[in-house]
Amino acid sequence: MIPAVAGPTRVLLVDDDRLFAESVAVTLGRDGRIDVVGIAADGAEAIDLAEQLKPDLVLMDIAMPGLDGIAATRTIRERSPATRVVMLTASTGRSDEEISGEAGAIGYLRKSELSSPRVADSLLALVELT
């Protein structure tokens, strides 16, 4: 178990839909326990920003052009084992959840769940438990 993070949990958002990512950033940013430190549009950018920004948590879209979220998650977890990744998808397929776990993600959320008033609590609990 990692020690509790001092200050807000630093989050990197990764999604090829910029409007969606910005909307999530605003929603999460309202919670003082979360600091959205960056937004990436694809897996390659996510890897670069994860190395530069050293977030506590990456919210990673699975399906993106170029380097997808699964491959990017594997690389981020190899290079920065302390960084946690939660996968995001619009899919309802169970196979995405299994593949996400194999890639090193600690959790899996459907994009529709991000509008829940308790999503910040869930994300922070995942970070603290792993």
N, CA, C and O atoms as CSV, one atom per row, in Angstrom:
chain,resi,resn,atom,element,x,y,z
A,1,MET,N,N,0.844,-1.173,0.000
A,1,MET,CA,C,0.000,0.000,0.000
A,1,MET,C,C,0.893,1.241,0.000
A,1,MET,O,O,1.867,1.311,0.750
A,2,ILE,N,N,0.558,2.216,-0.841
A,2,ILE,CA,C,1.340,3.447,-0.883
A,2,ILE,C,C,0.832,4.391,0.197
A,2,ILE,O,O,-0.335,4.320,0.582
A,3,PRO,N,N,1.690,5.270,0.689
A,3,PRO,CA,C,1.230,6.203,1.718
A,3,PRO,C,C,0.239,7.199,1.150
A,3,PRO,O,O,0.219,7.451,-0.055
A,4,ALA,N,N,-0.572,7.756,2.011
A,4,ALA,CA,C,-1.550,8.758,1.585
A,4,ALA,C,C,-0.817,9.931,0.947
A,4,ALA,O,O,0.240,10.353,1.417
A,5,VAL,N,N,-1.389,10.440,-0.112
A,5,VAL,CA,C,-0.788,11.537,-0.855
A,5,VAL,C,C,-1.006,12.840,-0.087
A,5,VAL,O,O,-2.124,13.151,0.324
A,6,ALA,N,N,0.074,13.595,0.100
A,6,ALA,CA,C,-0.042,14.899,0.755
A,6,ALA,C,C,-0.589,15.891,-0.267
A,6,ALA,O,O,-0.055,16.010,-1.370
A,7,GLY,N,N,-1.632,16.589,0.092
A,7,GLY,CA,C,-2.231,17.537,-0.843
A,7,GLY,C,C,-3.157,16.829,-1.808
A,7,GLY,O,O,-3.434,15.638,-1.663
A,8,PRO,N,N,-3.637,17.575,-2.798
A,8,PRO,CA,C,-4.580,16.992,-3.751
A,8,PRO,C,C,-3.938,15.880,-4.586
A,8,PRO,O,O,-2.735,15.903,-4.848
A,9,THR,N,N,-4.740,14.930,-4.990
A,9,THR,CA,C,-4.296,13.881,-5.901
A,9,THR,C,C,-4.150,14.484,-7.284
A,9,THR,O,O,-5.081,15.091,-7.814
A,10,ARG,N,N,-2.969,14.309,-7.862
A,10,ARG,CA,C,-2.660,14.875,-9.178
A,10,ARG,C,C,-3.146,13.913,-10.264
A,10,ARG,O,O,-2.760,12.744,-10.292
A,11,VAL,N,N,-4.000,14.426,-11.157
A,11,VAL,CA,C,-4.640,13.588,-12.170
A,11,VAL,C,C,-4.293,14.078,-13.574
A,11,VAL,O,O,-4.346,15.273,-13.866
A,12,LEU,N,N,-3.938,13.128,-14.429
A,12,LEU,CA,C,-3.753,13.372,-15.861
A,12,LEU,C,C,-4.925,12.719,-16.585
A,12,LEU,O,O,-5.190,11.532,-16.393
A,13,LEU,N,N,-5.628,13.490,-17.417
A,13,LEU,CA,C,-6.742,12.962,-18.207
A,13,LEU,C,C,-6.260,12.657,-19.614
A,13,LEU,O,O,-5.510,13.437,-20.200
A,14,VAL,N,N,-6.690,11.519,-20.160
A,14,VAL,CA,C,-6.294,11.136,-21.509
A,14,VAL,C,C,-7.535,10.723,-22.288
A,14,VAL,O,O,-8.172,9.715,-21.985
A,15,ASP,N,N,-7.863,11.522,-23.296
A,15,ASP,CA,C,-9.018,11.215,-24.149
A,15,ASP,C,C,-8.871,11.986,-25.450
A,15,ASP,O,O,-8.473,13.151,-25.445
A,16,ASP,N,N,-9.191,11.341,-26.560
A,16,ASP,CA,C,-9.073,12.013,-27.855
A,16,ASP,C,C,-10.217,12.994,-28.113
A,16,ASP,O,O,-10.158,13.769,-29.068
A,17,ASP,N,N,-11.233,12.973,-27.294
A,17,ASP,CA,C,-12.333,13.937,-27.381
A,17,ASP,C,C,-12.028,15.080,-26.412
A,17,ASP,O,O,-12.293,14.973,-25.215
A,18,ARG,N,N,-11.476,16.159,-26.929
A,18,ARG,CA,C,-11.008,17.275,-26.090
A,18,ARG,C,C,-12.137,17.880,-25.251
A,18,ARG,O,O,-11.934,18.196,-24.079
A,19,LEU,N,N,-13.325,18.043,-25.845
A,19,LEU,CA,C,-14.447,18.604,-25.083
A,19,LEU,C,C,-14.826,17.721,-23.899
A,19,LEU,O,O,-15.099,18.206,-22.801
A,20,PHE,N,N,-14.835,16.423,-24.148
A,20,PHE,CA,C,-15.145,15.485,-23.057
A,20,PHE,C,C,-14.098,15.610,-21.958
A,20,PHE,O,O,-14.444,15.714,-20.781
A,21,ALA,N,N,-12.816,15.600,-22.334
A,21,ALA,CA,C,-11.731,15.683,-21.354
A,21,ALA,C,C,-11.806,16.982,-20.554
A,21,ALA,O,O,-11.618,16.974,-19.338
A,22,GLU,N,N,-12.076,18.083,-21.225
A,22,GLU,CA,C,-12.179,19.363,-20.524
A,22,GLU,C,C,-13.369,19.385,-19.573
A,22,GLU,O,O,-13.294,19.959,-18.487
A,23,SER,N,N,-14.469,18.756,-19.988
A,23,SER,CA,C,-15.643,18.665,-19.125
A,23,SER,C,C,-15.328,17.856,-17.867
A,23,SER,O,O,-15.707,18.246,-16.763
A,24,VAL,N,N,-14.640,16.736,-18.037
A,24,VAL,CA,C,-14.251,15.912,-16.892
A,24,VAL,C,C,-13.297,16.691,-15.992
A,24,VAL,O,O,-13.397,16.619,-14.768
A,25,ALA,N,N,-12.373,17.436,-16.596
A,25,ALA,CA,C,-11.420,18.236,-15.819
A,25,ALA,C,C,-12.152,19.254,-14.946
A,25,ALA,O,O,-11.793,19.454,-13.786
A,26,VAL,N,N,-13.169,19.891,-15.502
A,26,VAL,CA,C,-13.947,20.867,-14.729
A,26,VAL,C,C,-14.689,20.170,-13.589
A,26,VAL,O,O,-14.689,20.652,-12.456
A,27,THR,N,N,-15.313,19.045,-13.889
A,27,THR,CA,C,-16.060,18.301,-12.876
A,27,THR,C,C,-15.150,17.859,-11.737
A,27,THR,O,O,-15.467,18.075,-10.568
A,28,LEU,N,N,-14.018,17.238,-12.076
A,28,LEU,CA,C,-13.108,16.756,-11.040
A,28,LEU,C,C,-12.434,17.915,-10.312
A,28,LEU,O,O,-12.166,17.834,-9.113
A,29,GLY,N,N,-12.165,18.986,-11.041
A,29,GLY,CA,C,-11.503,20.143,-10.453
A,29,GLY,C,C,-12.319,20.839,-9.379
A,29,GLY,O,O,-11.774,21.589,-8.570
A,30,ARG,N,N,-13.612,20.598,-9.367
A,30,ARG,CA,C,-14.475,21.183,-8.326
A,30,ARG,C,C,-14.227,20.556,-6.959
A,30,ARG,O,O,-14.565,21.135,-5.928
A,31,ASP,N,N,-13.636,19.373,-6.963
A,31,ASP,CA,C,-13.340,18.681,-5.719
A,31,ASP,C,C,-11.925,19.080,-5.304
A,31,ASP,O,O,-10.971,18.806,-6.032
A,32,GLY,N,N,-11.780,19.710,-4.170
A,32,GLY,CA,C,-10.495,20.210,-3.712
A,32,GLY,C,C,-9.446,19.141,-3.470
A,32,GLY,O,O,-8.267,19.448,-3.288
A,33,ARG,N,N,-9.877,17.879,-3.467
A,33,ARG,CA,C,-8.925,16.789,-3.254
A,33,ARG,C,C,-8.242,16.349,-4.541
A,33,ARG,O,O,-7.335,15.517,-4.516
A,34,ILE,N,N,-8.682,16.913,-5.672
A,34,ILE,CA,C,-8.151,16.520,-6.983
A,34,ILE,C,C,-7.618,17.749,-7.702
A,34,ILE,O,O,-8.250,18.805,-7.717
A,35,ASP,N,N,-6.434,17.589,-8.301
A,35,ASP,CA,C,-5.820,18.633,-9.114
A,35,ASP,C,C,-5.555,18.037,-10.493
A,35,ASP,O,O,-4.671,17.193,-10.642
A,36,VAL,N,N,-6.308,18.465,-11.496
A,36,VAL,CA,C,-6.092,17.986,-12.857
A,36,VAL,C,C,-4.878,18.736,-13.401
A,36,VAL,O,O,-4.930,19.943,-13.641
A,37,VAL,N,N,-3.783,17.997,-13.590
A,37,VAL,CA,C,-2.511,18.621,-13.961
A,37,VAL,C,C,-2.259,18.641,-15.465
A,37,VAL,O,O,-1.346,19.326,-15.928
A,38,GLY,N,N,-3.060,17.896,-16.239
A,38,GLY,CA,C,-2.861,17.893,-17.683
A,38,GLY,C,C,-3.918,17.085,-18.402
A,38,GLY,O,O,-4.647,16.288,-17.812
A,39,ILE,N,N,-3.971,17.327,-19.715
A,39,ILE,CA,C,-4.877,16.589,-20.600
A,39,ILE,C,C,-4.072,16.169,-21.821
A,39,ILE,O,O,-3.404,16.989,-22.450
A,40,ALA,N,N,-4.142,14.880,-22.148
A,40,ALA,CA,C,-3.475,14.332,-23.329
A,40,ALA,C,C,-4.526,13.832,-24.309
A,40,ALA,O,O,-5.602,13.392,-23.903
A,41,ALA,N,N,-4.214,13.900,-25.596
A,41,ALA,CA,C,-5.171,13.516,-26.631
A,41,ALA,C,C,-4.957,12.103,-27.161
A,41,ALA,O,O,-5.816,11.575,-27.868
A,42,ASP,N,N,-3.821,11.481,-26.830
A,42,ASP,CA,C,-3.567,10.114,-27.288
A,42,ASP,C,C,-2.554,9.444,-26.371
A,42,ASP,O,O,-2.020,10.066,-25.453
A,43,GLY,N,N,-2.299,8.175,-26.630
A,43,GLY,CA,C,-1.418,7.412,-25.767
A,43,GLY,C,C,0.010,7.913,-25.731
A,43,GLY,O,O,0.627,7.939,-24.666
A,44,ALA,N,N,0.548,8.312,-26.869
A,44,ALA,CA,C,1.928,8.803,-26.915
A,44,ALA,C,C,2.072,10.079,-26.086
A,44,ALA,O,O,3.036,10.228,-25.336
A,45,GLU,N,N,1.127,10.986,-26.220
A,45,GLU,CA,C,1.164,12.213,-25.434
A,45,GLU,C,C,0.990,11.898,-23.942
A,45,GLU,O,O,1.599,12.546,-23.091
A,46,ALA,N,N,0.167,10.913,-23.639
A,46,ALA,CA,C,-0.047,10.510,-22.241
A,46,ALA,C,C,1.257,10.027,-21.616
A,46,ALA,O,O,1.564,10.376,-20.476
A,47,ILE,N,N,2.013,9.240,-22.341
A,47,ILE,CA,C,3.296,8.740,-21.830
A,47,ILE,C,C,4.235,9.906,-21.550
A,47,ILE,O,O,4.852,9.975,-20.487
A,48,ASP,N,N,4.337,10.821,-22.508
A,48,ASP,CA,C,5.211,11.989,-22.330
A,48,ASP,C,C,4.791,12.831,-21.134
A,48,ASP,O,O,5.625,13.207,-20.310
A,49,LEU,N,N,3.477,13.131,-21.038
A,49,LEU,CA,C,3.002,13.965,-19.929
A,49,LEU,C,C,3.119,13.255,-18.586
A,49,LEU,O,O,3.390,13.892,-17.568
A,50,ALA,N,N,2.917,11.948,-18.578
A,50,ALA,CA,C,3.052,11.204,-17.322
A,50,ALA,C,C,4.489,11.295,-16.810
A,50,ALA,O,O,4.714,11.422,-15.606
A,51,GLU,N,N,5.455,11.231,-17.717
A,51,GLU,CA,C,6.859,11.342,-17.308
A,51,GLU,C,C,7.188,12.755,-16.826
A,51,GLU,O,O,7.938,12.922,-15.865
A,52,GLN,N,N,6.635,13.762,-17.485
A,52,GLN,CA,C,6.914,15.153,-17.122
A,52,GLN,C,C,6.194,15.578,-15.846
A,52,GLN,O,O,6.793,16.179,-14.954
A,53,LEU,N,N,4.899,15.257,-15.769
A,53,LEU,CA,C,4.043,15.781,-14.699
A,53,LEU,C,C,3.996,14.901,-13.455
A,53,LEU,O,O,3.643,15.371,-12.374
A,54,LYS,N,N,4.350,13.629,-13.605
A,54,LYS,CA,C,4.336,12.677,-12.490
A,54,LYS,C,C,3.011,12.683,-11.721
A,54,LYS,O,O,2.992,12.917,-10.513
A,55,PRO,N,N,1.905,12.426,-12.427
A,55,PRO,CA,C,0.603,12.402,-11.740
A,55,PRO,C,C,0.495,11.193,-10.814
A,55,PRO,O,O,1.195,10.194,-10.982
A,56,ASP,N,N,-0.392,11.307,-9.841
A,56,ASP,CA,C,-0.701,10.174,-8.971
A,56,ASP,C,C,-1.622,9.194,-9.699
A,56,ASP,O,O,-1.568,7.985,-9.475
A,57,LEU,N,N,-2.467,9.743,-10.575
A,57,LEU,CA,C,-3.497,8.961,-11.252
A,57,LEU,C,C,-3.648,9.436,-12.689
A,57,LEU,O,O,-3.646,10.636,-12.966
A,58,VAL,N,N,-3.780,8.465,-13.607
A,58,VAL,CA,C,-4.091,8.760,-14.999
A,58,VAL,C,C,-5.458,8.167,-15.295
A,58,VAL,O,O,-5.688,6.979,-15.068
A,59,LEU,N,N,-6.368,8.997,-15.804
A,59,LEU,CA,C,-7.657,8.504,-16.309
A,59,LEU,C,C,-7.485,8.346,-17.800
A,59,LEU,O,O,-7.380,9.337,-18.522
A,60,MET,N,N,-7.453,7.111,-18.273
A,60,MET,CA,C,-7.029,6.769,-19.626
A,60,MET,C,C,-8.154,6.182,-20.468
A,60,MET,O,O,-8.717,5.141,-20.129
A,61,ASP,N,N,-8.477,6.857,-21.565
A,61,ASP,CA,C,-9.422,6.317,-22.532
A,61,ASP,C,C,-8.798,5.075,-23.175
A,61,ASP,O,O,-7.592,5.050,-23.420
A,62,ILE,N,N,-9.585,4.075,-23.442
A,62,ILE,CA,C,-9.070,2.866,-24.085
A,62,ILE,C,C,-8.897,3.078,-25.579
A,62,ILE,O,O,-7.820,2.832,-26.121
A,63,ALA,N,N,-9.943,3.531,-26.246
A,63,ALA,CA,C,-9.941,3.607,-27.706
A,63,ALA,C,C,-9.544,5.004,-28.175
A,63,ALA,O,O,-10.301,5.966,-28.042
A,64,MET,N,N,-8.325,5.088,-28.731
A,64,MET,CA,C,-7.837,6.356,-29.275
A,64,MET,C,C,-7.054,6.053,-30.542
A,64,MET,O,O,-6.498,4.964,-30.687
A,65,PRO,N,N,-7.009,7.010,-31.457
A,65,PRO,CA,C,-6.184,6.799,-32.651
A,65,PRO,C,C,-4.702,6.775,-32.266
A,65,PRO,O,O,-4.306,7.327,-31.240
A,66,GLY,N,N,-3.903,6.136,-33.094
A,66,GLY,CA,C,-2.478,6.035,-32.788
A,66,GLY,C,C,-2.274,5.024,-31.679
A,66,GLY,O,O,-2.801,3.913,-31.743
A,67,LEU,N,N,-1.518,5.397,-30.670
A,67,LEU,CA,C,-1.253,4.515,-29.540
A,67,LEU,C,C,-2.470,4.493,-28.626
A,67,LEU,O,O,-2.847,5.522,-28.063
A,68,ASP,N,N,-3.086,3.325,-28.476
A,68,ASP,CA,C,-4.307,3.239,-27.668
A,68,ASP,C,C,-4.006,3.239,-26.175
A,68,ASP,O,O,-2.847,3.199,-25.761
A,69,GLY,N,N,-5.058,3.283,-25.379
A,69,GLY,CA,C,-4.920,3.379,-23.938
A,69,GLY,C,C,-4.314,2.147,-23.284
A,69,GLY,O,O,-3.648,2.261,-22.256
A,70,ILE,N,N,-4.530,0.988,-23.853
A,70,ILE,CA,C,-3.969,-0.245,-23.289
A,70,ILE,C,C,-2.447,-0.221,-23.399
A,70,ILE,O,O,-1.745,-0.464,-22.418
A,71,ALA,N,N,-1.941,0.071,-24.597
A,71,ALA,CA,C,-0.484,0.127,-24.802
A,71,ALA,C,C,0.140,1.243,-23.971
A,71,ALA,O,O,1.209,1.063,-23.387
A,72,ALA,N,N,-0.520,2.384,-23.920
A,72,ALA,CA,C,0.005,3.509,-23.140
A,72,ALA,C,C,0.040,3.166,-21.649
A,72,ALA,O,O,0.981,3.539,-20.949
A,73,THR,N,N,-0.967,2.468,-21.171
A,73,THR,CA,C,-1.002,2.065,-19.764
A,73,THR,C,C,0.174,1.148,-19.438
A,73,THR,O,O,0.836,1.320,-18.414
A,74,ARG,N,N,0.429,0.183,-20.302
A,74,ARG,CA,C,1.565,-0.724,-20.075
A,74,ARG,C,C,2.874,0.066,-19.936
A,74,ARG,O,O,3.671,-0.182,-19.031
A,75,THR,N,N,3.072,1.013,-20.846
A,75,THR,CA,C,4.311,1.795,-20.833
A,75,THR,C,C,4.401,2.678,-19.591
A,75,THR,O,O,5.448,2.742,-18.947
A,76,ILE,N,N,3.319,3.351,-19.259
A,76,ILE,CA,C,3.325,4.224,-18.069
A,76,ILE,C,C,3.610,3.402,-16.817
A,76,ILE,O,O,4.407,3.818,-15.976
A,77,ARG,N,N,2.981,2.257,-16.685
A,77,ARG,CA,C,3.187,1.419,-15.491
A,77,ARG,C,C,4.614,0.870,-15.433
A,77,ARG,O,O,5.169,0.716,-14.345
A,78,GLU,N,N,5.215,0.573,-16.592
A,78,GLU,CA,C,6.604,0.106,-16.616
A,78,GLU,C,C,7.562,1.216,-16.200
A,78,GLU,O,O,8.492,0.986,-15.428
A,79,ARG,N,N,7.330,2.408,-16.712
A,79,ARG,CA,C,8.249,3.523,-16.463
A,79,ARG,C,C,8.015,4.214,-15.135
A,79,ARG,O,O,8.936,4.788,-14.556
A,80,SER,N,N,6.786,4.159,-14.653
A,80,SER,CA,C,6.447,4.852,-13.412
A,80,SER,C,C,5.475,3.998,-12.601
A,80,SER,O,O,4.275,4.274,-12.590
A,81,PRO,N,N,5.972,2.975,-11.930
A,81,PRO,CA,C,5.098,2.052,-11.201
A,81,PRO,C,C,4.222,2.702,-10.128
A,81,PRO,O,O,3.185,2.149,-9.763
A,82,ALA,N,N,4.625,3.864,-9.622
A,82,ALA,CA,C,3.822,4.532,-8.596
A,82,ALA,C,C,2.599,5.229,-9.175
A,82,ALA,O,O,1.663,5.547,-8.441
A,83,THR,N,N,2.597,5.468,-10.469
A,83,THR,CA,C,1.452,6.123,-11.112
A,83,THR,C,C,0.348,5.095,-11.324
A,83,THR,O,O,0.572,4.040,-11.918
A,84,ARG,N,N,-0.830,5.409,-10.839
A,84,ARG,CA,C,-1.984,4.521,-10.987
A,84,ARG,C,C,-2.764,4.921,-12.236
A,84,ARG,O,O,-2.805,6.095,-12.604
A,85,VAL,N,N,-3.381,3.935,-12.882
A,85,VAL,CA,C,-4.168,4.190,-14.088
A,85,VAL,C,C,-5.554,3.597,-13.904
A,85,VAL,O,O,-5.700,2.448,-13.486
A,86,VAL,N,N,-6.567,4.389,-14.218
A,86,VAL,CA,C,-7.949,3.923,-14.282
A,86,VAL,C,C,-8.384,4.098,-15.725
A,86,VAL,O,O,-8.273,5.187,-16.287
A,87,MET,N,N,-8.875,3.033,-16.317
A,87,MET,CA,C,-9.290,3.056,-17.718
A,87,MET,C,C,-10.695,3.626,-17.856
A,87,MET,O,O,-11.560,3.409,-17.008
A,88,LEU,N,N,-10.900,4.358,-18.944
A,88,LEU,CA,C,-12.205,4.927,-19.284
A,88,LEU,C,C,-12.665,4.366,-20.614
A,88,LEU,O,O,-11.863,4.198,-21.533
A,89,THR,N,N,-13.946,4.076,-20.720
A,89,THR,CA,C,-14.480,3.606,-21.986
A,89,THR,C,C,-15.966,3.906,-22.090
A,89,THR,O,O,-16.662,4.059,-21.086
A,90,ALA,N,N,-16.428,3.986,-23.313
A,90,ALA,CA,C,-17.855,4.095,-23.569
A,90,ALA,C,C,-18.441,2.701,-23.789
A,90,ALA,O,O,-19.660,2.529,-23.808
A,91,SER,N,N,-17.579,1.725,-23.951
A,91,SER,CA,C,-17.981,0.345,-24.211
A,91,SER,C,C,-18.609,-0.287,-22.978
A,91,SER,O,O,-18.332,0.114,-21.848
A,92,THR,N,N,-19.446,-1.268,-23.210
A,92,THR,CA,C,-20.005,-2.031,-22.094
A,92,THR,C,C,-19.467,-3.455,-22.089
A,92,THR,O,O,-19.943,-4.303,-21.334
A,93,GLY,N,N,-18.471,-3.715,-22.933
A,93,GLY,CA,C,-17.921,-5.063,-23.039
A,93,GLY,C,C,-17.021,-5.439,-21.878
A,93,GLY,O,O,-16.202,-4.632,-21.439
A,94,ARG,N,N,-17.164,-6.646,-21.380
A,94,ARG,CA,C,-16.361,-7.149,-20.261
A,94,ARG,C,C,-14.908,-7.371,-20.672
A,94,ARG,O,O,-14.019,-7.298,-19.824
A,95,SER,N,N,-14.644,-7.640,-21.952
A,95,SER,CA,C,-13.276,-7.913,-22.376
A,95,SER,C,C,-12.379,-6.694,-22.176
A,95,SER,O,O,-11.195,-6.849,-21.874
A,96,ASP,N,N,-12.918,-5.486,-22.337
A,96,ASP,CA,C,-12.121,-4.277,-22.097
A,96,ASP,C,C,-11.648,-4.215,-20.647
A,96,ASP,O,O,-10.515,-3.819,-20.371
A,97,GLU,N,N,-12.504,-4.601,-19.746
A,97,GLU,CA,C,-12.162,-4.579,-18.324
A,97,GLU,C,C,-11.026,-5.563,-18.031
A,97,GLU,O,O,-10.097,-5.239,-17.292
A,98,GLU,N,N,-11.100,-6.744,-18.601
A,98,GLU,CA,C,-10.066,-7.753,-18.385
A,98,GLU,C,C,-8.735,-7.318,-18.985
A,98,GLU,O,O,-7.693,-7.464,-18.346
A,99,ILE,N,N,-8.757,-6.790,-20.191
A,99,ILE,CA,C,-7.538,-6.329,-20.855
A,99,ILE,C,C,-6.924,-5.166,-20.088
A,99,ILE,O,O,-5.702,-5.064,-19.985
A,100,SER,N,N,-7.760,-4.297,-19.553
A,100,SER,CA,C,-7.274,-3.161,-18.770
A,100,SER,C,C,-6.487,-3.631,-17.548
A,100,SER,O,O,-5.414,-3.105,-17.254
A,101,GLY,N,N,-7.017,-4.605,-16.854
A,101,GLY,CA,C,-6.341,-5.149,-15.683
A,101,GLY,C,C,-5.012,-5.797,-16.051
A,101,GLY,O,O,-4.021,-5.643,-15.337
A,102,GLU,N,N,-4.994,-6.516,-17.156
A,102,GLU,CA,C,-3.758,-7.149,-17.615
A,102,GLU,C,C,-2.700,-6.106,-17.967
A,102,GLU,O,O,-1.505,-6.365,-17.825
A,103,ALA,N,N,-3.128,-4.935,-18.421
A,103,ALA,CA,C,-2.191,-3.869,-18.797
A,103,ALA,C,C,-1.657,-3.124,-17.571
A,103,ALA,O,O,-0.692,-2.368,-17.682
A,104,GLY,N,N,-2.271,-3.329,-16.412
A,104,GLY,CA,C,-1.797,-2.686,-15.189
A,104,GLY,C,C,-2.729,-1.637,-14.615
A,104,GLY,O,O,-2.378,-0.958,-13.650
A,105,ALA,N,N,-3.913,-1.497,-15.195
A,105,ALA,CA,C,-4.884,-0.534,-14.647
A,105,ALA,C,C,-5.425,-1.045,-13.316
A,105,ALA,O,O,-5.633,-2.244,-13.134
A,106,ILE,N,N,-5.648,-0.114,-12.391
A,106,ILE,CA,C,-6.171,-0.494,-11.073
A,106,ILE,C,C,-7.689,-0.454,-11.030
A,106,ILE,O,O,-8.302,-0.921,-10.070
A,107,GLY,N,N,-8.296,0.104,-12.072
A,107,GLY,CA,C,-9.745,0.216,-12.103
A,107,GLY,C,C,-10.229,0.520,-13.504
A,107,GLY,O,O,-9.441,0.715,-14.429
A,108,TYR,N,N,-11.519,0.555,-13.636
A,108,TYR,CA,C,-12.158,0.658,-14.932
A,108,TYR,C,C,-13.470,1.406,-14.740
A,108,TYR,O,O,-14.291,1.019,-13.909
A,109,LEU,N,N,-13.670,2.470,-15.502
A,109,LEU,CA,C,-14.914,3.238,-15.408
A,109,LEU,C,C,-15.516,3.434,-16.786
A,109,LEU,O,O,-14.811,3.664,-17.769
A,110,ARG,N,N,-16.813,3.339,-16.832
A,110,ARG,CA,C,-17.504,3.734,-18.061
A,110,ARG,C,C,-17.621,5.255,-18.031
A,110,ARG,O,O,-17.821,5.848,-16.971
A,111,LYS,N,N,-17.499,5.865,-19.173
A,111,LYS,CA,C,-17.510,7.329,-19.236
A,111,LYS,C,C,-18.782,7.909,-18.625
A,111,LYS,O,O,-18.756,8.998,-18.053
A,112,SER,N,N,-19.872,7.201,-18.742
A,112,SER,CA,C,-21.137,7.690,-18.180
A,112,SER,C,C,-21.069,7.785,-16.654
A,112,SER,O,O,-21.823,8.554,-16.057
A,113,GLU,N,N,-20.186,7.025,-16.017
A,113,GLU,CA,C,-20.063,7.051,-14.558
A,113,GLU,C,C,-19.326,8.288,-14.053
A,113,GLU,O,O,-19.366,8.584,-12.859
A,114,LEU,N,N,-18.659,9.007,-14.940
A,114,LEU,CA,C,-17.908,10.190,-14.525
A,114,LEU,C,C,-18.809,11.335,-14.087
A,114,LEU,O,O,-18.343,12.282,-13.452
A,115,SER,N,N,-20.088,11.258,-14.418
A,115,SER,CA,C,-21.004,12.314,-13.997
A,115,SER,C,C,-21.568,12.063,-12.590
A,115,SER,O,O,-22.296,12.897,-12.051
A,116,SER,N,N,-21.234,10.929,-12.012
A,116,SER,CA,C,-21.713,10.611,-10.665
A,116,SER,C,C,-21.116,11.582,-9.650
A,116,SER,O,O,-19.932,11.907,-9.727
A,117,PRO,N,N,-21.927,12.045,-8.700
A,117,PRO,CA,C,-21.396,12.954,-7.678
A,117,PRO,C,C,-20.358,12.289,-6.772
A,117,PRO,O,O,-19.656,12.983,-6.038
A,118,ARG,N,N,-20.248,10.970,-6.810
A,118,ARG,CA,C,-19.324,10.246,-5.937
A,118,ARG,C,C,-18.090,9.737,-6.677
A,118,ARG,O,O,-17.302,8.974,-6.119
A,119,VAL,N,N,-17.919,10.158,-7.941
A,119,VAL,CA,C,-16.788,9.641,-8.722
A,119,VAL,C,C,-15.458,10.025,-8.095
A,119,VAL,O,O,-14.533,9.212,-8.103
A,120,ALA,N,N,-15.325,11.211,-7.559
A,120,ALA,CA,C,-14.063,11.616,-6.925
A,120,ALA,C,C,-13.763,10.704,-5.742
A,120,ALA,O,O,-12.620,10.280,-5.568
A,121,ASP,N,N,-14.771,10.396,-4.924
A,121,ASP,CA,C,-14.570,9.490,-3.797
A,121,ASP,C,C,-14.051,8.131,-4.278
A,121,ASP,O,O,-13.126,7.570,-3.691
A,122,SER,N,N,-14.650,7.613,-5.343
A,122,SER,CA,C,-14.256,6.313,-5.876
A,122,SER,C,C,-12.822,6.334,-6.395
A,122,SER,O,O,-12.047,5.419,-6.117
A,123,LEU,N,N,-12.469,7.371,-7.144
A,123,LEU,CA,C,-11.114,7.469,-7.691
A,123,LEU,C,C,-10.074,7.588,-6.583
A,123,LEU,O,O,-9.030,6.938,-6.634
A,124,LEU,N,N,-10.356,8.407,-5.593
A,124,LEU,CA,C,-9.413,8.592,-4.501
A,124,LEU,C,C,-9.261,7.312,-3.678
A,124,LEU,O,O,-8.165,6.995,-3.216
A,125,ALA,N,N,-10.346,6.586,-3.498
A,125,ALA,CA,C,-10.259,5.319,-2.768
A,125,ALA,C,C,-9.399,4.312,-3.517
A,125,ALA,O,O,-8.629,3.577,-2.898
A,126,LEU,N,N,-9.517,4.265,-4.840
A,126,LEU,CA,C,-8.687,3.371,-5.632
A,126,LEU,C,C,-7.204,3.698,-5.474
A,126,LEU,O,O,-6.377,2.798,-5.329
A,127,VAL,N,N,-6.878,4.964,-5.503
A,127,VAL,CA,C,-5.479,5.381,-5.366
A,127,VAL,C,C,-4.945,4.991,-3.987
A,127,VAL,O,O,-3.818,4.509,-3.872
A,128,GLU,N,N,-5.737,5.195,-2.958
A,128,GLU,CA,C,-5.292,4.881,-1.595
A,128,GLU,C,C,-5.184,3.390,-1.333
A,128,GLU,O,O,-4.347,2.964,-0.537
A,129,LEU,N,N,-6.012,2.592,-1.986
A,129,LEU,CA,C,-6.014,1.148,-1.747
A,129,LEU,C,C,-4.908,0.408,-2.476
A,129,LEU,O,O,-4.590,-0.729,-2.129
A,130,THR,N,N,-4.318,1.038,-3.481
A,130,THR,CA,C,-3.313,0.312,-4.269
A,130,THR,C,C,-1.923,0.798,-3.990
A,130,THR,O,O,-0.964,0.291,-4.572
